[in-house]
Each structure stands twice: as structure tokens, then as C-alpha cells.
Amino acid sequence: MAKYIKGTLDPKIKSDPGSGKWCSDKQEAKYLVYKRAIEAALELRMGKTLAGEDADKHLQHFFNNTGNDLYINLRNMIDRVPSLKLFYEQELAEAKAFASKLSTGSHWITSSRLRSGYAKKTENSNWYYAVGGYAYWGKAKVNVINASTHKTVTINFEFKLFDRYNWDNGKKVTIDGQIVTDDFMQNFHRQCYAREFNVKGSYSKKYTFKINKGSITP
């Protein structure tokens, strides 16, 4: 259970160390050559992507070397990754259940902890390469109106996602028939040729339902 509570604060996010400290290693010219070759492949793909539209965009952002947060189209990811759609529906149901017990008036509610998910390659290869593992949670502004026979609950629900785009020791993927190891990609970050970054997403939708004799009616 997400364990919703009253409040507005997001649960605390912890990310793995990835490649470690940015610019911590001495630069080697060969990695600049590798970087230029990868960027050229991204640019000269002739209408096709290397790993998917979002996957390519995230890789290009990595090589842009800014470290700035990158915001995704979370609605698109929900629609295309079945497991994430299920998580969205579960999170919404729990937010509704908590909201249904609140008193008349306006309230803010939020999940008290993160949950985690993984976009598998078999679900959608684009989001597998772009995000892979991620954390998610929900929050909402709730308005409760009481009537003689029922109460009406309006919930402005926000579903949020976080991922750290980084490279972990010992992992690898296969892109366009080529094996790419995380150990290889870590060098770009540590040698100042690229920079890891945060991936964030948010999707909001308004729902109204009535509660009558202990039941929830959409």
C-alpha cells in the first residue's frame, strides 16, 4: 500500500551512485572520439532511431553534458508501458480510498513512500532504454462536499515519476546489435564528456465520485 497521508511533501528520493563523481577521472582522447561517433550515429539515423525516440533523446541529453533535469511525457509512457498503467490505476485507487474518508472541505494528500517499477524491453523497448527502472508516487488536492444522502469527492490527482539516468557497474544492454556495457559508458561521465541527470515526469487528471452508504460510485 502507498500509505497516503495528509500533506503536500513528496516522499524522499534516493538514487544509486551510478558512475560516481562527475569529472573525477583524467580525460582520454579516445573517449572524445567515441562520443563524436555516437552523436553522429544519433544525428545520421536516416529517419530511424537507435533505440527509440525517447531513448535517443535521453542519450543525447547525456552527451550534452549539462546535468539538467529532463522532463518526459509521462502520459505517453503510461499508455505504452502496461505495468506502469497498472501502477497508475493502483495508486489512483488508493488515493481515492484515502480521500473518501476525509471530512468536508479541502485537503492535500500525498503518498508517504515511493514505489518502484521497471519498464521491460518486452513491454516497450523505447522506454526500456530511456528509463528502465524508476520510482513513482501520487498526490492530490481533494475537495469533499457533504449532502443528506451522500458526499461528493473531487480529486485532482497527480502521478509522478523519477529516475536517475546513470550507468551502474556490471550492467549491459544490446542496441542495434551492439553490446554496450555500463562500465564503458561510465567513462564519459567521469571524464567530463557527458553528465548523468534526473528524469522527471508528471501526469494530472481530475476525478469526481460519490460516496453513498459506504460505497464509491464513479
WOTAMO-V907742 format. One record per residue. N is the residue number from 1. RES is the residue in one small letter. SS is DSSP state (@ for helix, = for strand, . for the rest). Layout:
n->N res->RES ss->SS
n->N res->RES ss->SS
//
This chain:
n->1 res->m ss->.
n->2 res->a ss->.
n->3 res->k ss->.
n->4 res->y ss->=
n->5 res->i ss->=
n->6 res->k ss->=
n->7 res->g ss->.
n->8 res->t ss->.
n->9 res->l ss->.
n->10 res->d ss->.
n->11 res->p ss->.
n->12 res->k ss->.
n->13 res->i ss->.
n->14 res->k ss->.
n->15 res->s ss->.
n->16 res->d ss->.
n->17 res->p ss->.
n->18 res->g ss->.
n->19 res->s ss->.
n->20 res->g ss->.
n->21 res->k ss->.
n->22 res->w ss->.
n->23 res->c ss->.
n->24 res->s ss->.
n->25 res->d ss->.
n->26 res->k ss->.
n->27 res->q ss->.
n->28 res->e ss->.
n->29 res->a ss->@
n->30 res->k ss->@
n->31 res->y ss->@
n->32 res->l ss->@
n->33 res->v ss->@
n->34 res->y ss->@
n->35 res->k ss->@
n->36 res->r ss->@
n->37 res->a ss->@
n->38 res->i ss->@
n->39 res->e ss->@
n->40 res->a ss->@
n->41 res->a ss->@
n->42 res->l ss->@
n->43 res->e ss->@
n->44 res->l ss->.
n->45 res->r ss->.
n->46 res->m ss->.
n->47 res->g ss->.
n->48 res->k ss->.
n->49 res->t ss->.
n->50 res->l ss->.
n->51 res->a ss->.
n->52 res->g ss->.
n->53 res->e ss->@
n->54 res->d ss->@
n->55 res->a ss->@
n->56 res->d ss->@
n->57 res->k ss->@
n->58 res->h ss->@
n->59 res->l ss->@
n->60 res->q ss->@
n->61 res->h ss->@
n->62 res->f ss->@
n->63 res->f ss->@
n->64 res->n ss->@
n->65 res->n ss->.
n->66 res->t ss->.
n->67 res->g ss->.
n->68 res->n ss->.
n->69 res->d ss->.
n->70 res->l ss->=
n->71 res->y ss->=
n->72 res->i ss->.
n->73 res->n ss->.
n->74 res->l ss->@
n->75 res->r ss->@
n->76 res->n ss->@
n->77 res->m ss->@
n->78 res->i ss->@
n->79 res->d ss->@
n->80 res->r ss->@
n->81 res->v ss->.
n->82 res->p ss->@
n->83 res->s ss->@
n->84 res->l ss->@
n->85 res->k ss->@
n->86 res->l ss->@
n->87 res->f ss->@
n->88 res->y ss->@
n->89 res->e ss->@
n->90 res->q ss->@
n->91 res->e ss->@
n->92 res->l ss->@
n->93 res->a ss->@
n->94 res->e ss->@
n->95 res->a ss->@
n->96 res->k ss->@
n->97 res->a ss->@
n->98 res->f ss->@
n->99 res->a ss->@
n->100 res->s ss->.
n->101 res->k ss->.
n->102 res->l ss->.
n->103 res->s ss->.
n->104 res->t ss->.
n->105 res->g ss->=
n->106 res->s ss->=
n->107 res->h ss->=
n->108 res->w ss->=
n->109 res->i ss->=
n->110 res->t ss->=
n->111 res->s ss->=
n->112 res->s ss->.
n->113 res->r ss->.
n->114 res->l ss->.
n->115 res->r ss->=
n->116 res->s ss->=
n->117 res->g ss->=
n->118 res->y ss->=
n->119 res->a ss->.
n->120 res->k ss->.
n->121 res->k ss->.
n->122 res->t ss->.
n->123 res->e ss->.
n->124 res->n ss->.
n->125 res->s ss->@
n->126 res->n ss->@
n->127 res->w ss->@
n->128 res->y ss->@
n->129 res->y ss->@
n->130 res->a ss->@
n->131 res->v ss->.
n->132 res->g ss->.
n->133 res->g ss->=
n->134 res->y ss->=
n->135 res->a ss->=
n->136 res->y ss->=
n->137 res->w ss->=
n->138 res->g ss->=
n->139 res->k ss->=
n->140 res->a ss->=
n->141 res->k ss->=
n->142 res->v ss->=
n->143 res->n ss->=
n->144 res->v ss->=
n->145 res->i ss->=
n->146 res->n ss->=
n->147 res->a ss->.
n->148 res->s ss->.
n->149 res->t ss->.
n->150 res->h ss->.
n->151 res->k ss->=
n->152 res->t ss->=
n->153 res->v ss->=
n->154 res->t ss->=
n->155 res->i ss->=
n->156 res->n ss->=
n->157 res->f ss->=
n->158 res->e ss->=
n->159 res->f ss->=
n->160 res->k ss->=
n->161 res->l ss->=
n->162 res->f ss->=
n->163 res->d ss->=
n->164 res->r ss->=
n->165 res->y ss->=
n->166 res->n ss->.
n->167 res->w ss->.
n->168 res->d ss->.
n->169 res->n ss->.
n->170 res->g ss->.
n->171 res->k ss->.
n->172 res->k ss->=
n->173 res->v ss->=
n->174 res->t ss->=
n->175 res->i ss->=
n->176 res->d ss->.
n->177 res->g ss->.
n->178 res->q ss->=
n->179 res->i ss->=
n->180 res->v ss->=
n->181 res->t ss->=
n->182 res->d ss->@
n->183 res->d ss->@
n->184 res->f ss->@
n->185 res->m ss->@
n->186 res->q ss->@
n->187 res->n ss->@
n->188 res->f ss->@
n->189 res->h ss->@
n->190 res->r ss->@
n->191 res->q ss->.
n->192 res->c ss->.
n->193 res->y ss->.
n->194 res->a ss->.
n->195 res->r ss->.
n->196 res->e ss->.
n->197 res->f ss->=
n->198 res->n ss->=
n->199 res->v ss->=
n->200 res->k ss->=
n->201 res->g ss->=
n->202 res->s ss->=
n->203 res->y ss->=
n->204 res->s ss->=
n->205 res->k ss->=
n->206 res->k ss->=
n->207 res->y ss->=
n->208 res->t ss->=
n->209 res->f ss->=
n->210 res->k ss->=
n->211 res->i ss->=
n->212 res->n ss->=
n->213 res->k ss->.
n->214 res->g ss->.
n->215 res->s ss->=
n->216 res->i ss->=
n->217 res->t ss->=
n->218 res->p ss->.
//
